[in-house]
Structure formats: structure tokens, C-alpha cells
Amino acid sequence: MPYVTSVERIGFERGVQQGRYQEGIQIISKLISKKFKSKIEKELAWIKKLTSDDLLELSELILDFESLHEVHEWIQKRVKA
């Protein structure tokens, strides 16, 4: 079994976290796009501005939003904060 340094292990963990974040962005963008019949590319541009914590919170709130405008307003408030 090869020796893995702590630096390599930290780099690997960061890579895994970044991969999960990117997957989350894709999934949330698809959900918003499908629910509100918008273009996924447009939603990706909005969603990429969020932190991973914001993304998690948005995933819980998606079903509560009644319009795409509400989603975008929520994102704007998070990005400005």
C-alpha cells in the first residue's frame, strides 16, 4: 500500500468536496430549469455564485418557491450578503 502524505490527503479531500459542489450545482440547476421551464445554462450562471452552504439551503427551499423570480431574488440576497 503506497504511503500518502497529509498534503496529498488534504488535496484529495478538497477535490472530492469540489466534485460534490459541482454535482450539486448541476442538480439544482436542472431542478429549477425543469420546475420553471427555464434554460439550464441561465440557471447555472445564477447558481454558480452560491457557496456550498447556500446551495444546500436552496436545495431544501426549491419546492417552496412559486416563481423563478423568487428563486433569483433569493440568490441575489445570498450573493450580496
C-alpha distances in whole Angstrom, upper triangle without the diagonal:
4,7,9,13,15,17,15,14,18,19,17,19,22,21,21,24,26,25,27,30,30,30,33,35,35,36,38,40,40,42,44,45,46,48,50,50,49,47,43,43,46,44,40,42,43,40,38,40,39,36,33,35,39,37,36,40,41,39,41,44,45,47,49,50,53,53,51,53,52,48,49,51,48,46,48,49,45,44,47,46
4,6,10,13,14,12,12,16,16,15,17,20,19,20,23,24,24,26,28,29,29,32,34,34,35,38,39,40,41,44,45,45,47,49,50,48,46,42,42,44,42,39,41,42,39,36,38,37,34,32,34,37,36,35,39,40,39,41,44,44,46,49,49,53,52,50,52,51,47,48,50,47,44,46,47,43,43,46,45
4,6,10,12,10,10,14,15,14,16,19,19,19,22,24,24,25,28,29,30,32,34,34,35,38,39,40,42,44,45,46,48,50,50,48,46,43,42,44,42,39,40,41,38,36,37,36,33,31,33,36,35,34,38,40,38,40,43,44,46,48,49,52,52,50,51,50,47,47,49,46,43,45,46,42,41,44,43
4,7,8,6,7,10,11,10,12,15,15,16,18,20,20,22,24,25,26,28,30,31,32,34,36,37,38,40,42,43,44,46,47,45,43,39,39,41,39,35,37,38,35,32,34,32,29,27,29,33,31,31,34,36,35,37,40,40,43,45,46,49,49,46,48,47,43,43,45,42,39,42,42,38,37,40,39
4,5,5,6,9,10,11,12,14,15,17,18,20,21,23,24,26,27,29,30,32,33,35,36,38,39,41,42,44,45,47,47,46,44,40,39,41,39,36,36,37,34,32,33,32,28,27,29,32,31,31,34,36,35,37,40,41,43,45,46,49,49,46,47,46,43,43,44,41,39,41,41,37,36,39,37
4,5,5,6,9,10,10,12,14,15,16,18,20,21,22,24,26,27,29,30,32,33,35,36,37,39,40,42,43,45,46,44,42,38,38,39,37,34,35,35,32,30,30,29,26,24,26,29,29,28,31,33,33,34,37,38,41,42,43,47,46,44,45,44,40,40,41,39,36,38,38,34,33,36,34
4,5,5,6,9,10,11,12,14,15,16,18,20,21,23,24,26,27,29,30,32,33,35,36,37,39,41,42,43,44,42,40,36,35,37,35,32,32,33,30,27,28,27,24,23,25,28,27,28,31,32,32,34,37,37,40,42,42,45,45,42,43,42,39,38,40,37,34,36,36,32,31,34,33
4,5,5,6,9,10,10,12,14,15,16,18,20,21,23,24,26,27,29,30,32,33,35,36,37,39,41,42,43,41,39,35,34,36,34,31,31,32,30,27,28,27,24,23,25,28,27,27,30,32,31,33,36,37,39,41,41,45,44,42,43,42,38,38,40,37,34,36,37,33,32,35,34
4,5,5,6,9,10,11,12,14,15,17,18,20,21,23,24,26,27,29,30,32,33,35,36,38,39,41,41,40,38,34,34,35,33,30,31,32,29,26,27,26,23,21,23,26,25,25,28,30,29,31,34,34,37,39,39,43,43,40,42,40,37,37,38,36,33,35,35,32,31,34,33
4,5,5,6,9,10,11,12,14,15,16,18,20,21,23,25,26,27,29,30,32,33,34,36,37,39,40,38,36,32,32,33,31,28,29,29,26,24,24,23,20,18,20,23,23,23,26,27,27,29,32,32,35,37,37,41,40,38,39,38,34,34,36,33,30,32,32,28,28,30,29
4,5,5,6,9,10,10,12,14,15,16,18,20,21,23,24,26,27,29,30,32,33,35,36,37,38,36,34,30,29,31,29,26,27,27,25,22,23,22,19,18,20,23,22,23,26,27,27,29,32,32,35,37,37,40,39,37,38,37,33,33,35,32,29,31,32,28,27,30,29
4,5,5,6,9,10,11,12,14,15,17,18,20,21,23,24,26,27,29,30,32,33,35,36,37,35,33,29,29,31,29,25,27,28,24,22,24,22,20,18,20,23,22,22,25,27,26,28,31,31,34,36,36,39,39,36,38,37,33,33,35,32,30,32,32,29,28,31,30
4,5,5,6,9,10,11,12,14,15,17,18,20,21,22,24,26,27,29,30,32,33,35,35,34,32,28,28,30,27,24,26,26,23,21,22,20,17,15,17,20,19,19,22,24,23,25,28,28,31,33,33,37,36,34,36,34,31,31,33,30,27,30,30,26,26,29,28
4,5,5,6,9,10,10,12,14,15,16,18,20,21,22,24,26,27,28,30,31,33,34,32,30,26,26,27,25,22,23,23,20,18,19,17,15,13,15,18,17,18,21,22,22,24,26,27,30,32,32,35,34,32,33,32,29,28,30,27,25,27,27,23,23,26,25
4,5,5,6,9,10,11,12,14,15,17,18,20,21,23,24,26,27,29,30,32,32,30,28,25,24,26,24,20,22,23,20,17,19,18,16,14,17,19,18,18,22,23,22,24,27,27,30,32,32,35,34,31,33,32,29,28,30,28,25,27,28,25,24,27,27
4,5,5,6,9,10,11,12,14,15,17,18,20,21,23,24,26,27,29,30,31,29,28,24,24,26,23,20,22,23,19,17,19,18,16,13,16,18,16,16,20,21,20,22,25,25,28,30,30,33,33,30,32,31,27,28,30,27,25,27,28,24,24,27,27
4,5,5,6,9,10,10,12,14,15,16,18,20,21,22,24,26,27,28,29,28,26,23,23,24,21,18,20,20,17,15,17,15,12,9,12,15,13,13,17,18,17,19,22,22,25,27,27,31,30,28,29,28,25,25,27,24,21,24,24,21,21,24,23
4,5,5,6,9,10,11,12,14,15,16,18,20,21,22,24,26,27,28,26,24,20,20,21,19,16,17,18,15,12,14,13,11,9,13,15,13,14,17,18,17,20,22,22,25,27,27,30,29,26,28,27,23,23,25,23,20,22,23,20,19,22,22
4,5,5,6,9,10,11,12,14,15,17,19,20,21,23,24,26,26,25,23,19,19,21,19,15,17,18,15,13,16,15,14,11,15,16,14,14,18,18,17,20,22,22,24,27,27,30,29,26,28,28,24,24,26,24,21,24,25,22,21,25,25
4,5,5,6,9,10,10,12,14,15,16,18,20,21,22,24,25,24,22,19,19,21,18,15,18,18,14,13,16,14,12,9,12,14,11,11,15,15,14,16,19,19,21,24,24,27,27,24,26,25,22,22,25,22,20,23,24,20,20,24,24
4,5,5,6,9,10,11,12,14,15,16,18,20,21,22,23,22,20,17,17,18,15,12,14,14,11,10,12,10,9,6,10,11,8,10,13,13,12,15,17,17,20,22,22,25,24,22,24,23,19,19,21,19,16,19,20,17,17,20,20
4,5,5,6,9,10,11,12,14,16,16,18,20,21,22,20,18,14,14,16,13,10,13,13,10,9,12,11,11,9,13,13,10,12,15,15,14,17,19,18,21,23,23,25,24,21,23,23,19,19,22,20,17,20,21,18,18,21,22
4,5,5,6,9,10,11,12,14,15,17,18,20,20,19,18,14,15,17,14,11,14,15,12,11,14,13,13,11,14,14,11,12,15,14,12,16,18,16,19,22,22,24,24,21,23,23,19,20,23,21,18,21,23,20,20,24,24
4,5,5,6,8,10,11,12,14,15,16,18,19,18,17,13,15,16,13,11,14,13,10,10,13,11,11,8,11,11,7,8,11,10,9,12,14,13,16,18,18,21,21,18,21,20,16,17,20,17,15,18,20,17,17,21,21
4,6,5,6,9,10,11,12,14,15,16,17,15,14,11,11,12,9,7,10,10,6,7,10,9,10,9,12,11,7,10,12,10,10,14,15,13,16,18,18,20,19,16,18,18,14,15,17,16,13,16,18,15,15,19,20
4,6,5,6,9,10,10,12,14,16,16,14,12,9,10,12,9,7,11,11,9,9,13,13,14,13,15,14,11,13,15,13,11,15,16,14,17,19,19,21,19,17,19,19,16,16,20,18,16,19,21,19,18,22,23
4,5,5,6,9,10,11,12,14,15,14,13,10,12,14,11,10,13,13,10,12,15,14,15,13,15,14,10,11,13,11,9,13,14,12,14,17,17,19,18,16,19,19,15,16,19,18,16,19,21,19,19,23,24
4,5,5,6,8,10,11,12,13,13,13,10,12,12,9,9,12,11,8,10,13,11,13,12,13,11,8,9,11,8,6,10,11,8,11,14,13,16,15,13,16,15,11,13,16,14,12,16,18,16,16,20,21
4,5,5,6,8,10,11,11,10,9,6,8,9,5,6,9,9,7,9,12,12,14,14,16,13,10,12,14,10,10,13,13,10,13,16,14,16,14,12,14,15,11,12,15,14,12,15,18,16,16,20,21
4,6,5,6,8,10,10,9,9,6,9,11,8,9,12,12,11,13,16,15,18,17,18,17,13,15,16,13,11,14,15,11,13,16,15,16,15,13,16,17,13,15,18,17,16,19,21,20,20,24,25
4,5,5,6,8,10,10,11,9,12,13,10,11,14,13,12,14,17,16,18,17,18,16,12,13,14,11,9,12,11,8,9,13,12,13,13,11,15,15,12,14,17,16,15,18,20,19,20,23,24
4,5,5,6,8,8,9,8,11,10,7,10,12,11,10,13,15,14,17,17,18,15,12,14,14,10,10,12,11,7,9,12,10,11,10,8,11,11,8,10,14,13,12,15,17,17,18,21,22
4,6,6,5,5,6,5,9,9,7,9,12,11,11,14,16,17,19,19,21,18,15,17,17,14,13,16,15,11,13,15,13,13,11,9,12,14,11,12,16,16,15,17,20,20,20,23,25
4,6,5,7,9,8,12,12,10,13,16,15,15,18,20,20,22,21,22,20,17,18,19,15,14,16,15,11,12,15,13,13,12,11,15,15,13,15,18,18,18,20,23,22,23,26,27
4,6,8,11,11,15,14,12,14,17,16,15,18,20,20,22,21,22,19,17,18,17,14,13,14,13,9,9,11,10,9,9,9,12,13,11,14,16,16,16,19,21,21,22,25,26
4,6,9,10,13,12,10,14,16,14,15,18,19,19,22,22,23,20,18,19,19,15,15,16,14,10,11,12,10,9,7,6,10,11,10,12,14,15,15,18,20,20,21,24,25
4,7,9,12,11,11,14,16,15,16,19,21,21,24,24,25,22,20,22,21,18,17,19,17,14,14,16,14,12,10,9,12,14,13,14,17,18,18,20,23,23,23,26,28
4,6,9,8,8,11,12,12,13,16,18,19,22,23,24,21,19,21,21,17,17,19,18,14,16,17,14,14,11,8,11,14,12,12,15,17,16,18,21,21,21,23,26
4,5,5,7,9,10,11,13,15,17,18,21,22,24,21,19,21,22,18,18,21,20,16,18,20,17,17,14,11,14,16,14,14,17,18,17,18,22,21,21,24,26
4,5,5,6,9,10,10,12,15,16,19,19,21,19,16,18,19,16,16,19,18,15,17,19,17,18,15,12,15,17,14,13,17,18,16,18,21,20,19,23,25
4,5,5,6,9,10,11,13,15,18,19,22,19,17,20,21,18,18,21,20,18,20,22,20,20,18,14,16,18,15,14,18,18,16,17,21,20,19,22,24
4,5,5,7,9,10,12,14,18,19,21,18,16,19,20,16,17,20,19,16,19,20,17,18,15,11,13,15,12,11,14,16,13,14,18,18,16,19,22
4,5,5,6,9,10,12,15,16,18,15,13,16,16,13,13,17,15,13,16,17,15,16,13,10,12,13,10,9,13,13,11,13,16,15,15,18,20
4,5,5,6,9,10,13,14,16,14,12,15,16,13,14,17,17,15,18,20,17,19,17,13,15,16,13,12,15,15,12,14,17,16,14,18,20
4,6,6,7,10,13,15,17,15,13,17,18,15,16,20,19,17,20,21,19,20,18,14,15,16,13,11,14,14,11,12,15,14,12,15,18
4,6,6,8,12,14,15,12,11,15,15,12,14,17,16,14,18,18,16,17,15,11,12,13,10,7,10,11,7,9,12,11,10,13,15
4,5,6,9,10,12,9,8,11,12,9,11,14,14,12,16,17,15,18,16,13,14,14,10,9,12,11,8,10,13,11,10,14,15
4,5,8,10,12,11,9,13,14,12,14,17,17,16,20,21,19,21,19,16,17,17,14,12,15,14,10,12,14,12,10,14,15
4,7,10,12,9,9,13,14,12,15,17,17,17,20,21,19,21,19,16,16,16,13,11,13,12,8,9,11,9,7,10,12
4,7,8,6,6,10,10,9,12,14,14,14,18,18,17,20,19,16,16,15,12,11,13,11,7,9,10,7,7,10,11
4,5,5,6,9,10,10,12,15,15,16,20,20,19,23,22,20,20,18,15,15,16,13,10,12,13,9,9,12,11
4,5,5,6,9,10,11,13,14,15,19,20,19,23,23,20,21,20,16,17,18,15,13,15,15,12,12,15,15
4,5,5,6,9,10,11,13,14,18,18,18,22,22,20,21,19,16,17,17,14,12,15,14,10,12,15,13
4,5,5,6,9,10,10,12,15,15,15,19,19,17,17,15,12,13,13,10,8,11,11,7,9,12,11
4,5,5,6,9,10,10,14,15,15,18,18,16,17,15,12,13,14,11,9,13,13,10,11,15,14
4,5,5,7,9,10,13,14,15,19,19,18,19,17,14,16,17,13,12,16,15,12,14,18,16
4,5,5,6,9,12,12,13,16,17,16,17,14,12,14,14,11,11,14,13,11,13,16,15
4,5,5,6,9,10,10,13,14,13,14,12,9,11,12,9,8,12,12,10,13,16,15
4,6,6,8,10,11,14,15,14,16,14,11,14,15,12,12,16,16,14,16,19,19
4,6,7,8,10,14,15,15,17,14,12,15,16,13,14,17,17,15,18,20,19
4,6,5,7,10,12,12,14,11,9,12,13,10,11,15,14,13,16,19,18
4,5,6,9,10,10,12,10,8,11,13,11,12,15,15,15,17,20,20
4,6,8,10,11,14,12,10,14,15,13,15,18,18,18,21,23,23
4,6,9,11,13,10,10,13,14,12,14,17,17,17,20,22,21
4,6,8,9,6,6,10,11,10,12,15,15,15,18,20,20
4,7,9,7,8,12,12,12,15,17,17,18,21,22,23
4,5,5,7,9,10,11,13,15,16,17,19,21,22
4,5,5,6,9,10,11,12,14,16,17,18,20
4,5,5,6,9,10,10,12,14,15,16,18
4,5,5,6,9,10,11,13,14,16,17
4,5,5,6,9,10,11,12,14,16
4,5,5,6,9,10,10,12,14
4,5,5,6,9,10,11,12
4,5,5,6,9,10,11
4,5,5,6,9,10
4,5,5,6,9
4,6,5,6
4,6,5
4,6
4
